[in-house]
Amino acid sequence: MTMMVSPTTPFFLDFQDKNGKRASVKYYLDGLVVDPEATEPAALTAATVALSNLVLLTAEVAPFAAESAAISANTGPFDRVQDKAKLNFQCGDGSKVVVELPAPIVGDFDAANSYNIAATGTDLEDTIAYIMANCCSAEGIPITRYLGGNRMRPAGQKNH
């Protein structure tokens, strides 16, 4: 798997009308732009706001990378995007962060109970440790504890 940084960067402006309905505008900028307050995005923001009756809520520059070669998804018991491994974390202020991983590998679940995540001795162990060491809540509070995880199956799906 080789990820290649995109030569362009999406730039989103999110607006809201007087009734609370939301709308977005998407521009593409040079791939080197990463700051929404840089010259190009700031000029686009000002010009777009001047042309609209809506209230600007957010401006987001979203650089990304994509797989460089054609790949195929794996198959297995939980191989649909509707199947998820739900990982629950707690932050230093007691708030919760939930990460949902689509189409989890069956080996990452407890063999005795296929709905519980086996956090040790599986591929998820390193991922959980990495999330705890490098991620935070949307408010910027560090994640301090892994609370556990479980499988979320699609509505109406019978047990595997």
Order of alpha helices (4+ residues) and beta strands (2+ residues): beta-beta-beta-alpha-beta-beta-beta-beta-beta-beta-alpha-beta
